[in-house]
Amino acid sequence: MNNTRRNFIKATGLLGAASFMPLPSLAMDGTTTKTIAADCTLIPSETAGPFPLDLTANTFYLRQDIRESQQGVPLNLRLKVLGVTNCQPMSNVRVNIWHCNKDGVYSGYNTNNNPGNANSTFLRGYQITDAQGEVTFKTIFPGWYNGRITHIHFQVYVSSSYSAVSQLTFDIEQKNTLFTAHKDIYTKGNDPLTFSSDNIFSDGYTVQLATLTRNETTGEYESYMEIAVQGEGTLGVGHIEKENAKYFSLGQNYPNPYHKDISIPLTLHQSGRVVIELFDLNGKKLLVLHDNQLSEGDHAVSFTMDNLGLPVAPYLYQITFTNIHGTFTDIKMMTPQ
């Protein structure tokens, strides 16, 4: 991995980017269904499970498509993160997901009850929420294993002092309809467990139930769930954010969502060198927007996408601030209209 990507990934521990286009909500027969929402009920904390891995420890996991070579029914998973205080979207927070493959096996481990490859990395990844508080992953529908109903693990990393770890699951009838329709792939057959017999969801599952719909045009399945976590906006900042706040405050680009003309506000509490760089969704540096010494006070970096020669699309921008006290970084996401 090159130094540019490595330095980018280090920025405040916030990794990933953007979402796909909004997914339609279709029932398995192609009719419109009502979206299941969390109604701003705080998501229950659940065990990370025996195979969580620290996704942030390996920059490889910054990706939307987490399938690798795994076989299974394609699933587009869209998650929306809300602050439980005001039920508004939380942008610029990291969302990690991981789940088993069609046969109930997790990557990264080889044990008696998980006979897999300890060096494998499939079906794990992370992204950052956009202006609507959303992330999307392209994956496969997970299978099941003894003792657990079909599920997907996720972590919402709000800051270095707070993250929510939980799991989501699916309507039993819809899920088993999928298994039956694709029994050549899911050779273990239907999931035999119910919510009441699962040791995680037996005490309740309503706010952890994701939609499961089939897109009749593509044949792929789509899933959506809203996740309410503690806070309003990005409250609950931790050590890294507090250290940054001594020296600078990086604002959200304006407008956001944007069309072409963009301004990035920045407040410096001390003078220092400021580098602002633009990255694509996979952590590749596209260009440097600003690199100069700036004085204490309010500043703005303005530009237009036409002048940069870049299409209107989701991007990440990162600030690196350096003075006699050290080097500090922060990162935010730009969402297109």
N, C-alpha and C positions, 0 to 999 in steps of 0.2 A: 504494500500500500504506500502511495506517495505521501510526502509530508503535508502537502496542501489538503488532501482529504483527511489525514489524521488530525491536523490542527482544527479543521472545520468541525469534525465530530466531537472534539473536546468541549465545544462551546457550551458552557453551563449544564452539560449533561442532557441537553435537549436535542433530540435527533429525529430525523425523518421529515416527511413533507407531504402536504397536499392531499387531495382526494380525487377519485375519478368523478365523472359526471354523475349527478344524482340518479339513483336507481329507481325505476318505476316499481310500484307495489302491485304485483299481480298474483292472483291465486293460482293454484295448480291448473285450473281450467282456463286461465287467461283473464278472469274477471278481476276487477279492482277490489282490493281488500282494505280494511281499516288498518292503519299503522299502529303497532303496539308501542306505547310510550311509557316511560318510567314515571310520568306525572310528577317529576321532581321529588320522588321518594329516594332517600339516600341509598345507594347501592350497598347491599350487604357485603361485609368482608368475608372472603372465603380463603381456604388454604391455597397456596400456590401449587400444591400437588407435589408428588415425588420427583418430578422432572422439570422444574422451572427454568433452570439456567439463567444467568444474568445476561439478558440480551444486550444491555448497554456496554458490556465488557468487550464485545466484538463488533466492530463497525460494519462487518459484512451484513448484519441483519437490517441495516437501513435499506428497506425495499418495500414495495407494495405487493409484488408478486412473490409469494413465499412457497410456491409449489415445488420448485426444482423439478425432479423427474417423477414425483409421486403421482400415481394413477388414482383417479377418482372423479366424481361428478364435479364440474367446475362450480365454485361458489364465490360470488362477489359479496363480501361482508362490509357493510357500512355502519359505523358507530358514531353517535353524536354525544358529545360530552357537555353537560349542563352544570352550572353552579347551583347547588341546592338552595342557597340563600335567596336568589332572585330568579331562578329558573331560566337564566340566560346562557347562551353558548359560551364555552370557555375555549378561547383560541390559544394557539402556541403552547399546548401541553402535549407531552409525549404519550402515545398509546402503544403498549407492547401486546402482542398476542402470540399464543402458541397452542398447538393441539396435536392429537395423535393422527396417524394416517388411517387409511380405510380399514386396516387390519387391527387397529387399536395399539399401534406401536409409536412411541415418541422417538424423535431424533436425539442424538447426543449421549445416549446411554446404552449399555449392554448388560442387562441383569437377568436373573431367572424369570422374572415376571415381565420383562421388557427386552425380548431378544432382538436387539437392534445393533446398529453400528455406532460406537462411541464417538466417532469422528464426524458423524452426519449432522446436517444443519437444517433439514427440511421442516417446513411448516412452522417457522418462527420468523418474526419480523416486527418492526416498529415504524411509526409515522408520527407526524405532528399535526394537531388539529388546525383546520383552516379558519377563516373568518366566521363560518357557520358552526364551528365547534366539531367538524366532522373529519373522519379519516376513513379510507376504504382500502381493503386488502383483497387481492385476488388469490384464492386458495382452493382447496377441494373440501367437499363435505366430509367431516370426520366420521370414522367408524365408532365402535364401542369396544369395551373390554370388560372382563368379569368384575362385577362389583360397582361399576360406574355407568350411568346413563350417558348418552352422547352429549358432549359439552366442548366448549372452547374457553381456555383461560385468557384473562386479560389483566393488564395493569395500566391504570391511568396515573402517570407521573406528573403531578401538578407542580412540584418544586422539590428542591433537595431536602425539604423537611416533611413532605407529605405525599403519599401516593396511595391509591385505592387498588387493592388486589381482589378480584372476584372471578366469577365464571358465568357463562351464559349457556342456555340450552334451547330446545325447540319443542314445538307442539308435537306430541307423541304420534298422533294420527298422520300428520303431514310428513314427519320424519320417516315413519315406517312405510308410507306410500312411496317415498323416494327410494328407500332400500329395496322394496319389492320391484319397482320399475327398473332397477339396475342391479338385480341379483347376480348378474354375471360379473360385476365388479365387487359388490359387497357380499362375498361368498359366505360370511358368517350368518347371514339372514337378518331378520328384524331385531331391533333392540328389545330384549325381554324385560327390561326394568321399567318401573313407573317412577314418578316423582317421589312417591311416599316410600319407595324401597331404595332410593338413592341416598347415601349418607350426607350429601351436600344439600340437595334440594328438598329433602323430606320436611324441613322446617319452613318451607315457603319458596316460591319460585316466580311469582307474578312479575316482579320488576327485573327478572333475569331471563325472561322469555323473549327470544328474538323472533321476528317474522321469518317465514320460509316460503318463498314464492318462486314459481318457475316462469322464466321468460319464454313465451311461446315462439318468439322470433329467433332467439339464439340457442334455446334449449338449455341454457345455463340457469342455475338457481341463484336467487338473490336474497339477502338477509339484512335486516335493519334492527337496531336497538338503540334506545336512549339511555345514557348512563349519567345519573346525578351524583356528583361528588361534593365533598365539603368545600365551601368557599363561594366567593362571588368574584367573577373575573379570574385573576390569578393570585388571590390572597393566599396567605400561608407560606410566604417566602422563607427560604432557609439560608444556610450559611453562605452559599455561593452568591445568591441574589443580594444578600446584605453586604457582602464585600464589594460587589459591583456598584451598589448604590452609594458607596463612599466617593466614587470617582465619576460616575456617569449614569445617565438614564436614557436608554434607547427606546424611542417611541414607535408606535405602529405606523406603518406607511399610510399616507393620506392621499386620495381616498382608499378605502379598503372595504369591499372589493374595488379593484382599480380597472381602468380601461387602457389608457396609454400614458398620461401624464402623472407622475408620482413625486411625492416629497416625503423624505424620511426625517422626522424630527429627532434632535439629539440635544441633551443638556449635559454639559460638562461641569462638574463641581471643582475640578482642578484642570489646569492646562496639561496637554500631553499630545502624543502622536495618535491620530485616529485613522484607522484603515477600515473601510467598509467594502465588503466583497459580495458578489452575487453568485449563488450556487443553484444548480438544478436539483431535481428531486432525488438523485442518487449521490449527492455529495460532491459533484464535480464543479470546480470553480470555473465560472464563465468569464468573469471580468472583475476588475477593481473599479468601484464607483468613486472612491475617494481615498487619498493617501497623503496626509499632510498634518503639520502641527496645528493645533487649534487652541485657542484661549478659553479660559473659564467663561461659561455663559450658554445661551441658547443658540443652536445652529440648526440648519436644515440642508440636506443633500437632495437636490431636485434633478430630475431627468425625465426623458420620454423614451418609451420602448422603441419608437421608430429610429431615434438617433443611436440607440444601442445596437440596432440591427437584430433585435430579438423578438420573437412572437409574444403576444399576450398569453401568458400561461402562469401556472403556479411556480414561484421561486422562493428561495430562502435568502435573506440577507443577514450578514454577520458583521458585527463591529469588533475590532480588536483595539483596545485602548492601552497605551504604554506610557508610563512615566517613571520617575525614580522609585516608586513604590512597587512596580511590577507590571505584569501584563494581565489584562482582564478581558473577557469576551462575553458576548450575548448574541442571541440569534432570534429572528422572528420570520414569520411566513407572510408572503404576499399572495393574496387570493384574487384571481381574475374575475371580471364580471361574466 
